[in-house]
């Protein structure tokens, strides 16, 4: 890249290179992307470290050393979900630049932010930025599947490489208009994915004589209905309280929050608030007999359960048992992932709030809690890191971006790449 290349062009060209290396997970092969990033950083005098649990699944970390002040990391992941070329208008690994947008798998989730983070980091490096504390760039493997090759593995096996006070990751930055005002979301918390299995027992038999058996699949039906229709009592977590305070000007009761958000801010606000008022239960999978002519003695029902930040399975198990009621069933927790939060009133929040007010006067920064989860929880749990999700998008409508992530024809506007580089640089220059 020539000296005259702008940060906008730099981020675009790097993103195109990253998209052109297939890092669909599984199998991942994230070393391909890590090598692209290492070569890019080396062009600008930055020495980076590749570290991997397996050679083909490398993570890359670079550090701009500072003083004894707070440290900040740009965190991102290089793996992507799969892509079926038959569903796309263009080759998912083309990296084509068309009408100001870069096309390809990972453009939104999240090689666009990877490229912007690398460019923000390298540009500060070559400008001679001397931070008060260390500035890190960490592009990791295996976020999409989570088999302990990426950030989870790094915080456990190489904690000194990624220990940091503040971090910016995916999971926020969406621009939305609610009730006639403009807001940018900042992901400060996430729900816990706490799936469980309900095993219902009966007695097997030949399907031609159902009267002599006790069909576990039929017995499971009322439990599916009870779990699927259950609506727990709402309560307001701090992130929702702040969101409502900023958008409504006052905090309604938990019982009135959803209706008031819908009435005063619109259906989009209601969709944001509803899954954050309580745990959610979604029966999603069932397994019983493996033969049409055999009545099953056992039926396993799998439920996707999302808990509010701070909740743990032990906190809600009695509630779930009450919902299921009496019967011949067993409950087993099968997953406990995420469920962490970061404080709202921090130097990093102030930096992002200032950025939003600068790039779009009148817009406000508001907290969001992800109904899913990101790698940020590994940093929060291991080091107490203040980790936010923020990568601003203004050129692409929020609804379109949501439809394109993990779907066909994924693409990102170059305008948003440039905005992301600006945001990351602003955060580093302000916090450090």
BELCOR-V921598 format. One record per pair of residues at least 6 apart in sequence whose C-alpha atoms are under 7 Angstrom apart, sorted by sequence separation. I is the first residue (numbers start at 1). J is the second residue. D is the distance in whole Angstrom. If there is no record, write none. Layout:
{{I & J & D} {I & J & D}}
This chain:
{{23 & 29 & 5} {41 & 47 & 7} {52 & 58 & 4} {85 & 91 & 6} {96 & 102 & 6} {97 & 103 & 6} {176 & 182 & 6} {177 & 183 & 6} {244 & 250 & 7} {245 & 251 & 5} {289 & 295 & 6} {357 & 363 & 6} {379 & 385 & 6} {380 & 386 & 7} {404 & 410 & 5} {23 & 30 & 5} {51 & 58 & 6} {52 & 59 & 6} {85 & 92 & 6} {95 & 102 & 6} {96 & 103 & 5} {142 & 149 & 6} {143 & 150 & 7} {155 & 162 & 7} {176 & 183 & 5} {205 & 212 & 7} {244 & 251 & 6} {262 & 269 & 6} {289 & 296 & 5} {356 & 363 & 6} {357 & 364 & 7} {380 & 387 & 7} {50 & 58 & 6} {51 & 59 & 5} {95 & 103 & 5} {141 & 149 & 6} {142 & 150 & 5} {175 & 183 & 6} {176 & 184 & 6} {205 & 213 & 5} {261 & 269 & 6} {262 & 270 & 5} {288 & 296 & 6} {356 & 364 & 7} {50 & 59 & 6} {51 & 60 & 6} {83 & 92 & 7} {95 & 104 & 5} {141 & 150 & 4} {175 & 184 & 5} {204 & 213 & 6} {261 & 270 & 6} {356 & 365 & 7} {38 & 48 & 6} {50 & 60 & 5} {94 & 104 & 6} {140 & 150 & 5} {174 & 184 & 5} {175 & 185 & 7} {203 & 213 & 5} {204 & 214 & 6} {241 & 251 & 6} {288 & 298 & 6} {21 & 32 & 6} {49 & 60 & 6} {50 & 61 & 7} {93 & 104 & 5} {140 & 151 & 6} {173 & 184 & 6} {174 & 185 & 5} {203 & 214 & 5} {204 & 215 & 7} {288 & 299 & 4} {376 & 387 & 6} {21 & 33 & 6} {48 & 60 & 7} {49 & 61 & 5} {92 & 104 & 4} {93 & 105 & 6} {173 & 185 & 5} {202 & 214 & 5} {203 & 215 & 6} {258 & 270 & 6} {287 & 299 & 6} {288 & 300 & 6} {353 & 365 & 5} {48 & 61 & 6} {49 & 62 & 6} {92 & 105 & 5} {172 & 185 & 5} {173 & 186 & 6} {202 & 215 & 6} {287 & 300 & 5} {48 & 62 & 4} {172 & 186 & 5} {202 & 216 & 5} {286 & 300 & 6} {287 & 301 & 7} {18 & 33 & 6} {47 & 62 & 7} {172 & 187 & 5} {201 & 216 & 5} {258 & 273 & 6} {286 & 301 & 5} {121 & 137 & 7} {171 & 187 & 5} {200 & 216 & 6} {258 & 274 & 6} {285 & 301 & 6} {286 & 302 & 6} {285 & 302 & 5} {396 & 413 & 7} {18 & 36 & 7} {236 & 254 & 6} {284 & 302 & 6} {395 & 413 & 7} {118 & 137 & 7} {235 & 254 & 5} {283 & 302 & 6} {284 & 303 & 6} {200 & 220 & 6} {234 & 254 & 6} {283 & 303 & 4} {284 & 304 & 7} {395 & 415 & 6} {234 & 255 & 6} {282 & 303 & 5} {283 & 304 & 6} {395 & 416 & 6} {83 & 105 & 7} {281 & 303 & 7} {282 & 304 & 5} {394 & 416 & 6} {281 & 304 & 6} {282 & 305 & 6} {393 & 416 & 5} {34 & 58 & 6} {281 & 305 & 5} {31 & 56 & 5} {34 & 59 & 6} {80 & 105 & 7} {114 & 139 & 7} {280 & 305 & 6} {281 & 306 & 7} {30 & 56 & 6} {31 & 57 & 5} {34 & 60 & 6} {80 & 106 & 6} {280 & 306 & 5} {29 & 56 & 5} {30 & 57 & 5} {31 & 58 & 5} {279 & 306 & 5} {280 & 307 & 7} {392 & 419 & 7} {29 & 57 & 5} {30 & 58 & 6} {279 & 307 & 5} {392 & 420 & 6} {28 & 57 & 7} {80 & 109 & 7} {279 & 308 & 6} {310 & 339 & 6} {391 & 420 & 6} {278 & 308 & 6} {309 & 339 & 4} {310 & 340 & 7} {308 & 339 & 7} {309 & 340 & 5} {276 & 308 & 7} {307 & 339 & 7} {309 & 341 & 6} {77 & 110 & 7} {78 & 111 & 6} {338 & 373 & 6} {76 & 113 & 7} {77 & 114 & 7} {340 & 377 & 6} {76 & 114 & 6} {338 & 377 & 6} {340 & 380 & 7} {236 & 277 & 6} {235 & 277 & 5} {74 & 117 & 6} {234 & 277 & 5} {235 & 278 & 6} {343 & 386 & 7} {234 & 278 & 5} {342 & 386 & 5} {33 & 78 & 6} {233 & 278 & 7} {342 & 387 & 6} {232 & 278 & 6} {30 & 78 & 6} {30 & 79 & 6} {28 & 79 & 6} {228 & 281 & 6} {25 & 79 & 6} {227 & 281 & 6} {228 & 282 & 6} {24 & 79 & 6} {25 & 80 & 6} {228 & 283 & 6} {23 & 79 & 5} {24 & 80 & 5} {25 & 81 & 6} {23 & 80 & 6} {24 & 81 & 5} {25 & 82 & 7} {24 & 82 & 5} {224 & 283 & 7} {64 & 125 & 7} {78 & 139 & 6} {70 & 132 & 7} {71 & 133 & 5} {72 & 134 & 6} {73 & 135 & 6} {74 & 136 & 6} {75 & 137 & 6} {76 & 138 & 6} {77 & 139 & 5} {78 & 140 & 6} {79 & 141 & 6} {69 & 132 & 5} {70 & 133 & 5} {71 & 134 & 5} {72 & 135 & 5} {73 & 136 & 4} {74 & 137 & 5} {75 & 138 & 5} {76 & 139 & 5} {77 & 140 & 5} {78 & 141 & 6} {79 & 142 & 6} {81 & 144 & 7} {66 & 130 & 6} {67 & 131 & 7} {68 & 132 & 6} {69 & 133 & 4} {71 & 135 & 6} {72 & 136 & 6} {73 & 137 & 6} {74 & 138 & 6} {75 & 139 & 6} {76 & 140 & 6} {77 & 141 & 6} {79 & 143 & 7} {80 & 144 & 7} {66 & 131 & 5} {67 & 132 & 5} {68 & 133 & 5} {73 & 138 & 7} {79 & 144 & 7} {66 & 132 & 5} {67 & 133 & 5} {77 & 143 & 6} {66 & 133 & 4} {67 & 134 & 7} {65 & 133 & 7} {66 & 134 & 5} {355 & 423 & 7} {65 & 134 & 5} {64 & 134 & 6} {65 & 135 & 7} {22 & 93 & 7} {63 & 134 & 7} {64 & 135 & 5} {217 & 288 & 6} {355 & 426 & 7} {63 & 135 & 6} {64 & 136 & 6} {20 & 93 & 5} {63 & 136 & 5} {19 & 93 & 6} {20 & 94 & 6} {62 & 136 & 6} {63 & 137 & 6} {19 & 94 & 7} {20 & 95 & 6} {62 & 137 & 5} {352 & 427 & 7} {19 & 95 & 5} {61 & 137 & 6} {62 & 138 & 7} {351 & 427 & 6} {61 & 138 & 4} {44 & 122 & 6} {60 & 138 & 6} {61 & 139 & 7} {16 & 95 & 4} {60 & 139 & 5} {217 & 296 & 7} {220 & 299 & 7} {348 & 427 & 7} {351 & 430 & 6} {59 & 139 & 6} {60 & 140 & 6} {215 & 295 & 6} {216 & 296 & 6} {351 & 431 & 7} {41 & 122 & 6} {59 & 140 & 4} {215 & 296 & 6} {216 & 297 & 5} {44 & 126 & 7} {59 & 141 & 6} {215 & 297 & 6} {216 & 298 & 5} {217 & 299 & 5} {58 & 141 & 7} {216 & 299 & 5} {348 & 431 & 6} {57 & 141 & 6} {347 & 431 & 6} {19 & 104 & 6} {179 & 264 & 6} {19 & 105 & 6} {179 & 265 & 4} {207 & 293 & 5} {19 & 106 & 7} {178 & 265 & 5} {179 & 266 & 7} {206 & 293 & 6} {207 & 294 & 5} {178 & 266 & 7} {206 & 294 & 5} {207 & 295 & 5} {205 & 294 & 6} {206 & 295 & 6} {204 & 294 & 7} {205 & 295 & 5} {59 & 150 & 7} {73 & 164 & 7} {178 & 269 & 7} {204 & 295 & 5} {57 & 149 & 7} {72 & 164 & 6} {75 & 167 & 7} {204 & 296 & 5} {18 & 111 & 7} {71 & 164 & 5} {72 & 165 & 6} {73 & 166 & 6} {74 & 167 & 6} {75 & 168 & 6} {76 & 169 & 6} {203 & 296 & 7} {204 & 297 & 4} {71 & 165 & 5} {72 & 166 & 5} {73 & 167 & 5} {74 & 168 & 5} {75 & 169 & 5} {76 & 170 & 7} {203 & 297 & 4} {70 & 165 & 6} {71 & 166 & 6} {72 & 167 & 5} {73 & 168 & 6} {74 & 169 & 6} {202 & 297 & 4} {15 & 111 & 6} {53 & 149 & 6} {201 & 297 & 6} {202 & 298 & 6} {227 & 323 & 7} {275 & 371 & 7} {15 & 112 & 6} {201 & 298 & 5} {226 & 323 & 6} {200 & 298 & 6} {201 & 299 & 7} {226 & 324 & 7} {199 & 298 & 7} {200 & 299 & 5} {15 & 115 & 5} {199 & 299 & 6} {200 & 300 & 6} {14 & 115 & 6} {199 & 300 & 5} {223 & 324 & 6} {198 & 300 & 6} {199 & 301 & 6} {197 & 300 & 7} {198 & 301 & 5} {11 & 115 & 6} {197 & 301 & 6} {198 & 302 & 6} {11 & 116 & 6} {197 & 302 & 5} {196 & 302 & 6} {197 & 303 & 6} {196 & 303 & 5} {11 & 119 & 6} {195 & 303 & 6} {196 & 304 & 7} {10 & 119 & 7} {195 & 304 & 5} {194 & 304 & 7} {195 & 305 & 5} {30 & 141 & 6} {194 & 305 & 5} {7 & 119 & 7} {193 & 305 & 6} {194 & 306 & 6} {193 & 306 & 5} {194 & 307 & 7} {28 & 142 & 7} {192 & 306 & 5} {193 & 307 & 7} {191 & 306 & 6} {192 & 307 & 5} {191 & 307 & 5} {192 & 308 & 6} {25 & 142 & 7} {191 & 308 & 5} {192 & 309 & 7} {191 & 309 & 5} {25 & 144 & 7} {190 & 309 & 6} {194 & 313 & 7} {25 & 145 & 7} {189 & 309 & 7} {243 & 366 & 6} {243 & 367 & 6} {242 & 367 & 7} {201 & 328 & 6} {200 & 328 & 6} {201 & 329 & 6} {239 & 367 & 6} {200 & 329 & 4} {239 & 368 & 6} {199 & 329 & 5} {200 & 330 & 7} {239 & 369 & 7} {198 & 329 & 7} {199 & 330 & 5} {198 & 330 & 6} {199 & 331 & 7} {198 & 331 & 5} {197 & 331 & 6} {198 & 332 & 7} {196 & 331 & 7} {197 & 332 & 5} {196 & 332 & 6} {197 & 333 & 6} {196 & 333 & 4} {197 & 334 & 7} {195 & 333 & 6} {196 & 334 & 5} {195 & 334 & 6} {196 & 335 & 7} {195 & 335 & 5} {194 & 335 & 5} {193 & 335 & 7} {194 & 336 & 5} {193 & 336 & 6} {194 & 337 & 7} {192 & 336 & 7} {193 & 337 & 5} {192 & 337 & 5} {193 & 338 & 6} {192 & 338 & 4} {191 & 338 & 6} {192 & 339 & 4} {190 & 338 & 7} {191 & 339 & 4} {190 & 339 & 5} {190 & 340 & 6} {189 & 340 & 6} {190 & 341 & 6} {189 & 341 & 4} {188 & 341 & 6} {189 & 342 & 6} {188 & 342 & 5} {186 & 365 & 7} {188 & 367 & 6} {189 & 368 & 7} {190 & 369 & 5} {191 & 370 & 6} {183 & 363 & 5} {184 & 364 & 6} {185 & 365 & 6} {186 & 366 & 6} {187 & 367 & 6} {188 & 368 & 6} {189 & 369 & 5} {190 & 370 & 4} {191 & 371 & 5} {182 & 363 & 5} {183 & 364 & 5} {184 & 365 & 5} {185 & 366 & 5} {186 & 367 & 5} {187 & 368 & 5} {188 & 369 & 6} {189 & 370 & 6} {190 & 371 & 6} {191 & 372 & 6} {182 & 364 & 7} {183 & 365 & 6} {184 & 366 & 6} {185 & 367 & 6} {186 & 368 & 6} {187 & 369 & 6} {190 & 372 & 6} {191 & 373 & 7} {183 & 366 & 7} {185 & 368 & 6} {187 & 370 & 7} {190 & 373 & 5} {188 & 387 & 7} {188 & 388 & 5} {187 & 388 & 5} {188 & 389 & 7} {186 & 388 & 7} {187 & 389 & 4} {171 & 374 & 7} {186 & 389 & 6} {187 & 390 & 7} {186 & 390 & 5} {169 & 376 & 7} {172 & 389 & 5} {173 & 390 & 4} {167 & 385 & 7} {171 & 389 & 4} {172 & 390 & 4} {173 & 391 & 5} {174 & 392 & 6} {175 & 393 & 6} {166 & 385 & 5} {167 & 386 & 6} {168 & 387 & 6} {169 & 388 & 6} {170 & 389 & 5} {171 & 390 & 6} {172 & 391 & 6} {173 & 392 & 4} {174 & 393 & 6} {175 & 394 & 6} {163 & 383 & 6} {165 & 385 & 5} {166 & 386 & 5} {167 & 387 & 5} {168 & 388 & 5} {169 & 389 & 5} {170 & 390 & 6} {173 & 393 & 6} {164 & 385 & 6} {165 & 386 & 6} {166 & 387 & 6} {167 & 388 & 6} {168 & 389 & 6} {169 & 390 & 6} {170 & 391 & 7} {168 & 390 & 6} {176 & 398 & 7} {175 & 398 & 7} {151 & 375 & 7} {174 & 398 & 6} {152 & 378 & 6} {151 & 378 & 7} {155 & 382 & 7} {143 & 375 & 7} {109 & 405 & 6} {108 & 405 & 6} {133 & 432 & 6} {132 & 432 & 5} {116 & 417 & 6} {120 & 421 & 5} {131 & 432 & 5} {108 & 410 & 7} {119 & 421 & 7} {107 & 410 & 6} {108 & 411 & 6} {107 & 411 & 5} {108 & 412 & 6} {116 & 420 & 6} {117 & 421 & 7} {120 & 424 & 6} {104 & 409 & 7} {105 & 410 & 6} {107 & 412 & 6} {112 & 417 & 7} {116 & 421 & 5} {120 & 425 & 6} {103 & 409 & 7} {104 & 410 & 6} {103 & 410 & 6} {104 & 411 & 6} {117 & 424 & 7} {103 & 411 & 4} {102 & 411 & 5} {103 & 412 & 7} {101 & 411 & 6} {102 & 412 & 5} {101 & 412 & 5} {102 & 413 & 6} {101 & 413 & 4} {102 & 414 & 7} {100 & 413 & 6} {101 & 414 & 6} {100 & 414 & 6} {88 & 408 & 5} {89 & 409 & 6} {87 & 408 & 6} {88 & 409 & 5} {81 & 406 & 6} {70 & 432 & 7} {12 & 414 & 7} {11 & 417 & 7} {8 & 418 & 5}}
